[in-house]
């Protein structure tokens, strides 16, 4: 294969990837949680977390220190779903009675830290939920780390756009 053919193939692959990301974002926007259609991200999260707390009697401590940042819809959807999945896992797998959620930031990153007092797990085997979480976060150039010592902690980081 010549250098010219390789360049052409790289351009085609790049275009296909960009189109794929665009299509994933469109699908995520179509799957937008109802709460996000009517509320800000902070209000939608408060509403969802109150519903979880009321139904399951789990204590949820929620600190939203992102202010009134105007995230893209895709980012809001992903953060909402990550928190929803993590709270569900805290109940279903961790049997937690309390969860701490902190939405903070530094100069270049937004940081989402979710910790529960449930079962510890040192051997974390990614299932469907964790795999979906990683794939969703990749769309916004985000990362996720897990710590199964002393309960369970999920740490999400994603870049501030334009910083």
N, CA and C atoms as an extended XYZ file, in Angstrom:
489
Properties=species:S:1:pos:R:3:atomname:S:1:resname:S:1:resid:I:1 pbc="F F F"
N         0.852       -1.169        0.000 N   UNK     1
C         0.000        0.000        0.000 CA  UNK     1
C         0.904        1.240        0.000 C   UNK     1
N         0.562        2.186       -0.837 N   UNK     2
C         1.373        3.388       -0.944 CA  UNK     2
C         1.033        4.369        0.175 C   UNK     2
N         1.911        5.344        0.338 N   UNK     3
C         1.703        6.370        1.360 CA  UNK     3
C         0.396        7.143        1.076 C   UNK     3
N         0.145        7.402       -0.186 N   UNK     4
C        -1.074        8.121       -0.585 CA  UNK     4
C        -2.327        7.315       -0.208 C   UNK     4
N        -2.277        5.998       -0.442 N   UNK     5
C        -3.410        5.134       -0.097 CA  UNK     5
C        -3.605        5.094        1.423 C   UNK     5
N        -2.514        5.039        2.168 N   UNK     6
C        -2.612        5.038        3.628 CA  UNK     6
C        -3.256        6.325        4.138 C   UNK     6
N        -2.834        7.452        3.573 N   UNK     7
C        -3.416        8.741        3.970 CA  UNK     7
C        -4.915        8.759        3.688 C   UNK     7
N        -5.294        8.263        2.519 N   UNK     8
C        -6.699        8.219        2.135 CA  UNK     8
C        -7.485        7.331        3.102 C   UNK     8
N        -6.929        6.168        3.435 N   UNK     9
C        -7.588        5.256        4.380 CA  UNK     9
C        -7.729        5.896        5.759 C   UNK     9
N        -6.695        6.599        6.219 N   UNK    10
C        -6.751        7.277        7.519 CA  UNK    10
C        -7.855        8.332        7.530 C   UNK    10
N        -7.977        9.071        6.428 N   UNK    11
C        -9.027       10.087        6.345 CA  UNK    11
C       -10.411        9.441        6.383 C   UNK    11
N       -10.569        8.322        5.701 N   UNK    12
C       -11.849        7.610        5.697 CA  UNK    12
C       -12.187        7.094        7.089 C   UNK    12
N       -11.189        6.532        7.765 N   UNK    13
C       -11.400        6.007        9.119 CA  UNK    13
C       -11.756        7.140       10.069 C   UNK    13
N       -11.044        8.243        9.971 N   UNK    14
C       -11.319        9.400       10.814 CA  UNK    14
C       -12.739        9.920       10.591 C   UNK    14
N       -13.152       10.005        9.343 N   UNK    15
C       -14.511       10.463        9.027 CA  UNK    15
C       -15.555        9.499        9.580 C   UNK    15
N       -15.287        8.201        9.474 N   UNK    16
C       -16.218        7.198        9.990 CA  UNK    16
C       -16.338        7.301       11.514 C   UNK    16
N       -15.219        7.526       12.190 N   UNK    17
C       -15.237        7.656       13.650 CA  UNK    17
C       -16.032        8.900       14.050 C   UNK    17
N       -15.776       10.017       13.383 N   UNK    18
C       -16.506       11.252       13.684 CA  UNK    18
C       -18.002       11.060       13.468 C   UNK    18
N       -18.363       10.385       12.395 N   UNK    19
C       -19.780       10.122       12.119 CA  UNK    19
C       -20.368        9.218       13.195 C   UNK    19
N       -19.621        8.218       13.617 N   UNK    20
C       -20.082        7.314       14.669 CA  UNK    20
C       -20.320        8.046       15.977 C   UNK    20
N       -19.406        8.927       16.357 N   UNK    21
C       -19.572        9.711       17.586 CA  UNK    21
C       -20.806       10.600       17.479 C   UNK    21
N       -20.989       11.217       16.309 N   UNK    22
C       -22.164       12.070       16.091 CA  UNK    22
C       -23.455       11.259       16.261 C   UNK    22
N       -23.485       10.051       15.710 N   UNK    23
C       -24.670        9.201       15.821 CA  UNK    23
C       -24.910        8.759       17.258 C   UNK    23
N       -23.852        8.446       18.003 N   UNK    24
C       -24.002        8.052       19.413 CA  UNK    24
C       -24.582        9.216       20.202 C   UNK    24
N       -24.086       10.426       19.946 N   UNK    25
C       -24.611       11.604       20.644 CA  UNK    25
C       -26.097       11.810       20.333 C   UNK    25
N       -26.486       11.599       19.087 N   UNK    26
C       -27.895       11.741       18.716 CA  UNK    26
C       -28.755       10.726       19.462 C   UNK    26
N       -28.277        9.491       19.548 N   UNK    27
C       -29.018        8.447       20.267 CA  UNK    27
C       -29.130        8.800       21.739 C   UNK    27
N       -28.013        9.255       22.337 N   UNK    28
C       -28.048        9.634       23.754 CA  UNK    28
C       -29.030       10.774       23.995 C   UNK    28
N       -29.092       11.727       23.095 N   UNK    29
C       -30.048       12.819       23.253 CA  UNK    29
C       -31.483       12.325       23.146 C   UNK    29
N       -31.722       11.316       22.309 N   UNK    30
C       -33.061       10.735       22.205 CA  UNK    30
C       -33.420        9.969       23.473 C   UNK    30
N       -32.416        9.435       24.165 N   UNK    31
C       -32.651        8.682       25.391 CA  UNK    31
C       -32.583        9.587       26.619 C   UNK    31
N       -32.708       10.873       26.420 N   UNK    32
C       -32.593       11.856       27.495 CA  UNK    32
C       -33.611       11.550       28.597 C   UNK    32
N       -33.134       11.445       29.826 N   UNK    33
C       -34.063       11.200       30.930 CA  UNK    33
C       -35.112       12.314       31.020 C   UNK    33
N       -36.346       11.947       31.348 N   UNK    34
C       -37.431       12.923       31.432 CA  UNK    34
C       -37.091       14.068       32.377 C   UNK    34
N       -36.419       13.743       33.494 N   UNK    35
C       -36.084       14.777       34.470 CA  UNK    35
C       -35.211       15.867       33.854 C   UNK    35
N       -34.335       15.496       32.929 N   UNK    36
C       -33.452       16.485       32.307 CA  UNK    36
C       -34.173       17.332       31.265 C   UNK    36
N       -35.345       16.894       30.825 N   UNK    37
C       -36.108       17.672       29.848 CA  UNK    37
C       -36.740       18.893       30.509 C   UNK    37
N       -36.999       18.794       31.814 N   UNK    38
C       -37.718       19.858       32.512 CA  UNK    38
C       -36.893       20.590       33.558 C   UNK    38
N       -35.742       20.052       33.926 N   UNK    39
C       -34.955       20.597       35.023 CA  UNK    39
C       -33.499       20.812       34.617 C   UNK    39
N       -32.790       21.598       35.415 N   UNK    40
C       -31.341       21.690       35.254 CA  UNK    40
C       -30.734       20.365       35.706 C   UNK    40
N       -29.462       20.161       35.387 N   UNK    41
C       -28.795       18.924       35.816 CA  UNK    41
C       -28.850       18.775       37.329 C   UNK    41
N       -28.519       19.819       38.063 N   UNK    42
C       -28.518       19.746       39.531 CA  UNK    42
C       -29.907       19.414       40.065 C   UNK    42
N       -30.934       20.065       39.538 N   UNK    43
C       -32.311       19.808       39.990 CA  UNK    43
C       -32.765       18.399       39.618 C   UNK    43
N       -32.415       17.959       38.415 N   UNK    44
C       -32.797       16.612       37.978 CA  UNK    44
C       -32.123       15.556       38.861 C   UNK    44
N       -30.854       15.776       39.191 N   UNK    45
C       -30.151       14.833       40.070 CA  UNK    45
C       -30.764       14.829       41.462 C   UNK    45
N       -31.060       16.007       41.999 N   UNK    46
C       -31.713       16.078       43.314 CA  UNK    46
C       -33.033       15.320       43.308 C   UNK    46
N       -33.816       15.504       42.256 N   UNK    47
C       -35.111       14.815       42.140 CA  UNK    47
C       -34.918       13.298       42.088 C   UNK    47
N       -34.000       12.842       41.234 N   UNK    48
C       -33.755       11.409       41.114 CA  UNK    48
C       -33.260       10.813       42.431 C   UNK    48
N       -32.317       11.501       43.072 N   UNK    49
C       -31.739       10.983       44.320 CA  UNK    49
C       -32.778       10.955       45.445 C   UNK    49
N       -33.673       11.934       45.472 N   UNK    50
C       -34.752       11.928       46.470 CA  UNK    50
C       -35.671       10.734       46.250 C   UNK    50
N       -35.967       10.440       44.985 N   UNK    51
C       -36.822        9.291       44.680 CA  UNK    51
C       -36.163        7.990       45.127 C   UNK    51
N       -34.867        7.830       44.849 N   UNK    52
C       -34.140        6.638       45.318 CA  UNK    52
C       -34.188        6.549       46.834 C   UNK    52
N       -33.949        7.667       47.490 N   UNK    53
C       -33.928        7.696       48.951 CA  UNK    53
C       -35.300        7.355       49.537 C   UNK    53
N       -36.346        7.922       48.956 N   UNK    54
C       -37.703        7.661       49.445 CA  UNK    54
C       -38.097        6.196       49.275 C   UNK    54
N       -37.739        5.607       48.143 N   UNK    55
C       -38.122        4.222       47.866 CA  UNK    55
C       -37.294        3.220       48.674 C   UNK    55
N       -35.989        3.455       48.751 N   UNK    56
C       -35.096        2.455       49.356 CA  UNK    56
C       -34.693        2.774       50.796 C   UNK    56
N       -34.993        3.976       51.245 N   UNK    57
C       -34.615        4.435       52.586 CA  UNK    57
C       -33.102        4.527       52.765 C   UNK    57
N       -32.378        4.684       51.677 N   UNK    58
C       -30.939        4.886       51.751 CA  UNK    58
C       -30.692        6.384       51.967 C   UNK    58
N       -29.685        6.697       52.762 N   UNK    59
C       -29.341        8.099       52.997 CA  UNK    59
C       -28.353        8.523       51.920 C   UNK    59
N       -28.697        9.594       51.182 N   UNK    60
C       -27.837       10.081       50.107 CA  UNK    60
C       -27.423       11.514       50.424 C   UNK    60
N       -26.116       11.717       50.542 N   UNK    61
C       -25.535       13.030       50.782 CA  UNK    61
C       -25.040       13.553       49.438 C   UNK    61
N       -25.624       14.646       48.974 N   UNK    62
C       -25.334       15.141       47.628 CA  UNK    62
C       -24.759       16.547       47.693 C   UNK    62
N       -23.538       16.711       47.197 N   UNK    63
C       -22.864       18.008       47.147 CA  UNK    63
C       -22.607       18.357       45.692 C   UNK    63
N       -23.332       19.342       45.185 N   UNK    64
C       -23.195       19.773       43.792 CA  UNK    64
C       -22.467       21.109       43.784 C   UNK    64
N       -21.159       21.072       43.522 N   UNK    65
C       -20.341       22.289       43.534 CA  UNK    65
C       -19.907       22.688       42.127 C   UNK    65
N       -20.707       22.330       41.110 N   UNK    66
C       -20.400       22.714       39.731 CA  UNK    66
C       -21.076       24.024       39.348 C   UNK    66
N       -21.802       24.608       40.281 N   UNK    67
C       -22.472       25.873       39.994 CA  UNK    67
C       -23.500       25.717       38.901 C   UNK    67
N       -23.680       26.769       38.125 N   UNK    68
C       -24.670       26.702       37.053 CA  UNK    68
C       -24.001       26.595       35.688 C   UNK    68
N       -22.974       25.730       35.643 N   UNK    69
C       -22.283       25.470       34.382 CA  UNK    69
C       -23.297       24.912       33.379 C   UNK    69
N       -23.159       25.328       32.137 N   UNK    70
C       -24.087       24.908       31.090 CA  UNK    70
C       -23.447       23.783       30.279 C   UNK    70
N       -23.642       22.538       30.750 N   UNK    71
C       -23.097       21.376       30.047 CA  UNK    71
C       -23.876       21.123       28.760 C   UNK    71
N       -23.225       20.488       27.799 N   UNK    72
C       -23.933       20.017       26.611 CA  UNK    72
C       -24.925       18.944       27.057 C   UNK    72
N       -25.978       18.753       26.280 N   UNK    73
C       -26.989       17.752       26.614 CA  UNK    73
C       -26.376       16.361       26.752 C   UNK    73
N       -25.451       16.042       25.865 N   UNK    74
C       -24.812       14.725       25.918 CA  UNK    74
C       -24.105       14.531       27.252 C   UNK    74
N       -23.372       15.551       27.698 N   UNK    75
C       -22.653       15.469       28.969 CA  UNK    75
C       -23.631       15.308       30.123 C   UNK    75
N       -24.698       16.084       30.123 N   UNK    76
C       -25.715       15.961       31.175 CA  UNK    76
C       -26.292       14.549       31.216 C   UNK    76
N       -26.640       14.022       30.051 N   UNK    77
C       -27.201       12.664       29.981 CA  UNK    77
C       -26.239       11.652       30.579 C   UNK    77
N       -24.980       11.756       30.200 N   UNK    78
C       -23.977       10.790       30.658 CA  UNK    78
C       -23.798       10.885       32.164 C   UNK    78
N       -23.655       12.082       32.700 N   UNK    79
C       -23.474       12.244       34.147 CA  UNK    79
C       -24.697       11.723       34.894 C   UNK    79
N       -25.875       12.045       34.397 N   UNK    80
C       -27.109       11.558       35.021 CA  UNK    80
C       -27.114       10.029       35.063 C   UNK    80
N       -26.810        9.407       33.933 N   UNK    81
C       -26.828        7.935       33.852 CA  UNK    81
C       -25.729        7.288       34.705 C   UNK    81
N       -24.558        7.915       34.768 N   UNK    82
C       -23.476        7.375       35.607 CA  UNK    82
C       -23.897        7.383       37.081 C   UNK    82
N       -24.469        8.481       37.521 N   UNK    83
C       -24.917        8.558       38.923 CA  UNK    83
C       -26.045        7.565       39.167 C   UNK    83
N       -26.977        7.480       38.243 N   UNK    84
C       -28.088        6.532       38.367 CA  UNK    84
C       -27.571        5.095       38.477 C   UNK    84
N       -26.633        4.719       37.612 N   UNK    85
C       -26.064        3.366       37.620 CA  UNK    85
C       -25.303        3.093       38.913 C   UNK    85
N       -24.553        4.073       39.379 N   UNK    86
C       -23.749        3.886       40.586 CA  UNK    86
C       -24.633        3.754       41.824 C   UNK    86
N       -25.671        4.554       41.901 N   UNK    87
C       -26.599        4.446       43.039 CA  UNK    87
C       -27.307        3.089       43.001 C   UNK    87
N       -27.739        2.674       41.827 N   UNK    88
C       -28.383        1.362       41.686 CA  UNK    88
C       -27.437        0.246       42.131 C   UNK    88
N       -26.172        0.310       41.692 N   UNK    89
C       -25.187       -0.704       42.097 CA  UNK    89
C       -24.928       -0.673       43.596 C   UNK    89
N       -24.934        0.524       44.189 N   UNK    90
C       -24.725        0.657       45.631 CA  UNK    90
C       -25.807       -0.091       46.409 C   UNK    90
N       -27.017       -0.023       45.898 N   UNK    91
C       -28.140       -0.717       46.537 CA  UNK    91
C       -28.134       -2.209       46.223 C   UNK    91
N       -28.067       -2.530       44.930 N   UNK    92
C       -28.219       -3.905       44.472 CA  UNK    92
C       -27.051       -4.795       44.884 C   UNK    92
N       -25.834       -4.342       44.636 N   UNK    93
C       -24.665       -5.186       44.885 CA  UNK    93
C       -23.976       -4.884       46.216 C   UNK    93
N       -23.958       -3.612       46.601 N   UNK    94
C       -23.240       -3.227       47.806 CA  UNK    94
C       -24.070       -3.271       49.072 C   UNK    94
N       -25.402       -3.295       48.918 N   UNK    95
C       -26.310       -3.271       50.068 CA  UNK    95
C       -25.967       -2.108       50.996 C   UNK    95
N       -25.651       -0.970       50.408 N   UNK    96
C       -25.261        0.217       51.162 CA  UNK    96
C       -26.464        0.823       51.876 C   UNK    96
N       -26.171        1.530       52.961 N   UNK    97
C       -27.205        2.274       53.673 CA  UNK    97
C       -26.983        3.782       53.554 C   UNK    97
N       -25.794        4.160       53.041 N   UNK    98
C       -25.493        5.579       52.873 CA  UNK    98
C       -24.558        5.778       51.678 C   UNK    98
N       -24.812        6.874       50.940 N   UNK    99
C       -24.020        7.221       49.763 CA  UNK    99
C       -23.639        8.698       49.862 C   UNK    99
N       -22.390        8.987       49.460 N   UNK   100
C       -21.897       10.356       49.393 CA  UNK   100
C       -21.547       10.659       47.944 C   UNK   100
N       -22.158       11.703       47.392 N   UNK   101
C       -21.899       12.099       46.005 CA  UNK   101
C       -21.372       13.526       46.021 C   UNK   101
N       -20.173       13.704       45.465 N   UNK   102
C       -19.552       15.023       45.402 CA  UNK   102
C       -19.240       15.387       43.964 C   UNK   102
N       -19.764       16.508       43.517 N   UNK   103
C       -19.495       17.041       42.189 CA  UNK   103
C       -18.594       18.263       42.375 C   UNK   103
N       -17.301       18.087       42.140 N   UNK   104
C       -16.332       19.151       42.349 CA  UNK   104
C       -15.537       19.371       41.062 C   UNK   104
N       -14.560       20.265       41.121 N   UNK   105
C       -13.724       20.507       39.944 CA  UNK   105
C       -12.392       21.097       40.369 C   UNK   105
N       -11.462       21.069       39.434 N   UNK   106
C       -10.205       21.795       39.599 CA  UNK   106
C       -10.044       22.673       38.356 C   UNK   106
N        -8.844       23.138       38.084 N   UNK   107
C        -8.655       24.058       36.958 CA  UNK   107
C        -9.042       23.476       35.606 C   UNK   107
N        -8.849       22.169       35.422 N   UNK   108
C        -9.063       21.596       34.087 CA  UNK   108
C       -10.084       20.465       34.032 C   UNK   108
N       -10.520       19.956       35.184 N   UNK   109
C       -11.396       18.784       35.201 CA  UNK   109
C       -12.624       18.977       36.081 C   UNK   109
N       -13.707       18.331       35.665 N   UNK   110
C       -14.853       18.121       36.545 CA  UNK   110
C       -14.639       16.757       37.182 C   UNK   110
N       -14.925       16.661       38.470 N   UNK   111
C       -14.696       15.419       39.205 CA  UNK   111
C       -15.991       15.025       39.897 C   UNK   111
N       -16.373       13.784       39.693 N   UNK   112
C       -17.559       13.215       40.320 CA  UNK   112
C       -17.091       12.051       41.179 C   UNK   112
N       -17.306       12.161       42.477 N   UNK   113
C       -16.888       11.110       43.403 CA  UNK   113
C       -18.129       10.552       44.086 C   UNK   113
N       -18.298        9.239       43.983 N   UNK   114
C       -19.455        8.584       44.596 CA  UNK   114
C       -18.930        7.466       45.486 C   UNK   114
N       -19.240        7.560       46.773 N   UNK   115
C       -18.759        6.559       47.737 CA  UNK   115
C       -19.959        6.011       48.500 C   UNK   115
N       -19.928        4.707       48.782 N   UNK   116
C       -20.980        4.137       49.614 CA  UNK   116
C       -20.359        3.307       50.738 C   UNK   116
N       -21.155        3.052       51.763 N   UNK   117
C       -20.687        2.292       52.916 CA  UNK   117
C       -21.067        0.810       52.816 C   UNK   117
N       -21.340        0.350       51.631 N   UNK   118
C       -21.745       -1.041       51.435 CA  UNK   118
C       -20.569       -1.999       51.431 C   UNK   118
N       -20.815       -3.163       50.835 N   UNK   119
C       -19.791       -4.201       50.767 CA  UNK   119
C       -18.561       -3.703       50.033 C   UNK   119
N       -17.411       -4.091       50.557 N   UNK   120
C       -16.154       -3.815       49.861 CA  UNK   120
C       -15.948       -4.906       48.822 C   UNK   120
N       -15.236       -4.573       47.758 N   UNK   121
C       -14.972       -5.542       46.694 CA  UNK   121
C       -13.616       -5.234       46.076 C   UNK   121
N       -12.642       -6.080       46.348 N   UNK   122
C       -11.303       -5.834       45.809 CA  UNK   122
C       -11.140       -6.404       44.398 C   UNK   122
N       -11.960       -7.380       44.043 N   UNK   123
C       -11.869       -8.003       42.721 CA  UNK   123
C       -13.043       -7.523       41.861 C   UNK   123
N       -12.860       -6.375       41.227 N   UNK   124
C       -13.940       -5.752       40.461 CA  UNK   124
C       -13.969       -6.341       39.059 C   UNK   124
N       -15.094       -6.968       38.726 N   UNK   125
C       -15.279       -7.564       37.403 CA  UNK   125
C       -16.298       -6.725       36.640 C   UNK   125
N       -15.843       -5.999       35.624 N   UNK   126
C       -16.787       -5.149       34.884 CA  UNK   126
C       -17.882       -5.961       34.200 C   UNK   126
N       -19.111       -5.651       34.550 N   UNK   127
C       -20.262       -6.240       33.884 CA  UNK   127
C       -20.828       -5.247       32.898 C   UNK   127
N       -22.065       -5.444       32.524 N   UNK   128
C       -22.710       -4.590       31.534 CA  UNK   128
C       -22.746       -3.129       31.987 C   UNK   128
N       -23.140       -2.891       33.246 N   UNK   129
C       -23.281       -1.520       33.756 CA  UNK   129
C       -21.975       -0.755       33.750 C   UNK   129
N       -20.920       -1.366       34.261 N   UNK   130
C       -19.619       -0.694       34.307 CA  UNK   130
C       -19.075       -0.496       32.898 C   UNK   130
N       -19.265       -1.469       32.042 N   UNK   131
C       -18.811       -1.344       30.654 CA  UNK   131
C       -19.536       -0.193       29.968 C   UNK   131
N       -20.856       -0.099       30.148 N   UNK   132
C       -21.631        0.995       29.571 CA  UNK   132
C       -21.164        2.347       30.114 C   UNK   132
N       -20.860        2.381       31.411 N   UNK   133
C       -20.389        3.606       32.040 CA  UNK   133
C       -19.086        4.076       31.380 C   UNK   133
N       -18.150        3.149       31.206 N   UNK   134
C       -16.867        3.488       30.580 CA  UNK   134
C       -17.072        3.968       29.148 C   UNK   134
N       -17.940        3.284       28.398 N   UNK   135
C       -18.186        3.661       27.010 CA  UNK   135
C       -18.848        5.028       26.913 C   UNK   135
N       -19.803        5.306       27.790 N   UNK   136
C       -20.459        6.617       27.784 CA  UNK   136
C       -19.460        7.720       28.104 C   UNK   136
N       -18.645        7.489       29.130 N   UNK   137
C       -17.683        8.510       29.537 CA  UNK   137
C       -16.635        8.775       28.459 C   UNK   137
N       -16.293        7.763       27.687 N   UNK   138
C       -15.324        7.945       26.603 CA  UNK   138
C       -15.827        8.971       25.591 C   UNK   138
N       -17.128        9.075       25.425 N   UNK   139
C       -17.715       10.029       24.476 CA  UNK   139
C       -17.369       11.466       24.862 C   UNK   139
N       -17.243       11.741       26.172 N   UNK   140
C       -16.912       13.096       26.638 CA  UNK   140
C       -15.461       13.163       27.130 C   UNK   140
N       -14.650       12.208       26.668 N   UNK   141
C       -13.242       12.126       27.067 CA  UNK   141
C       -13.080       11.976       28.575 C   UNK   141
N       -14.033       11.287       29.183 N   UNK   142
C       -13.994       11.064       30.621 CA  UNK   142
C       -13.377        9.729       30.978 C   UNK   142
N       -12.969        9.621       32.234 N   UNK   143
C       -12.409        8.373       32.756 CA  UNK   143
C       -13.146        8.006       34.037 C   UNK   143
N       -13.027        6.743       34.396 N   UNK   144
C       -13.632        6.285       35.644 CA  UNK   144
C       -12.669        5.328       36.331 C   UNK   144
N       -12.580        5.446       37.640 N   UNK   145
C       -11.766        4.559       38.464 CA  UNK   145
C       -12.648        4.028       39.584 C   UNK   145
N       -12.332        2.834       40.032 N   UNK   146
C       -13.099        2.207       41.102 CA  UNK   146
C       -12.165        1.812       42.226 C   UNK   146
N       -12.649        1.942       43.454 N   UNK   147
C       -11.898        1.513       44.628 CA  UNK   147
C       -12.862        0.735       45.509 C   UNK   147
N       -12.583       -0.542       45.684 N   UNK   148
C       -13.472       -1.400       46.447 CA  UNK   148
C       -13.059       -1.593       47.899 C   UNK   148
N       -12.217       -0.725       48.427 N   UNK   149
C       -11.811       -0.812       49.833 CA  UNK   149
C       -12.734        0.072       50.664 C   UNK   149
N       -13.102       -0.395       51.830 N   UNK   150
C       -13.953        0.371       52.756 CA  UNK   150
C       -15.205        0.881       52.054 C   UNK   150
N       -16.047       -0.030       51.677 N   UNK   151
C       -17.217        0.322       50.888 CA  UNK   151
C       -16.827        0.289       49.423 C   UNK   151
N       -17.400        1.187       48.650 N   UNK   152
C       -17.077        1.213       47.225 CA  UNK   152
C       -17.080        2.663       46.756 C   UNK   152
N       -16.052        3.034       46.005 N   UNK   153
C       -15.917        4.401       45.504 CA  UNK   153
C       -15.765        4.386       43.985 C   UNK   153
N       -16.483        5.280       43.350 N   UNK   154
C       -16.390        5.496       41.912 CA  UNK   154
C       -15.927        6.938       41.707 C   UNK   154
N       -14.853        7.119       40.945 N   UNK   155
C       -14.341        8.464       40.671 CA  UNK   155
C       -14.365        8.689       39.159 C   UNK   155
N       -15.106        9.699       38.734 N   UNK   156
C       -15.226       10.068       37.330 CA  UNK   156
C       -14.548       11.416       37.137 C   UNK   156
N       -13.783       11.511       36.058 N   UNK   157
C       -13.159       12.794       35.705 CA  UNK   157
C       -13.404       13.046       34.223 C   UNK   157
N       -13.762       14.291       33.910 N   UNK   158
C       -13.900       14.668       32.507 CA  UNK   158
C       -13.467       16.113       32.342 C   UNK   158
N       -12.885       16.414       31.173 N   UNK   159
C       -12.280       17.731       30.997 CA  UNK   159
C       -13.300       18.869       30.881 C   UNK   159
N       -12.856       20.018       31.369 N   UNK   160
C       -13.625       21.236       31.131 CA  UNK   160
C       -13.381       21.613       29.674 C   UNK   160
N       -14.420       21.841       28.940 N   UNK   161
C       -14.304       22.164       27.518 CA  UNK   161
C       -13.805       23.602       27.389 C   UNK   161
N       -12.813       23.780       26.521 N   UNK   162
C       -12.304       25.118       26.253 CA  UNK   162
C       -11.309       25.629       27.281 C   UNK   162
N       -10.876       24.753       28.193 N   UNK   163
C        -9.900       25.187       29.218 CA  UNK   163
C        -8.511       24.866       28.756 C   UNK   163
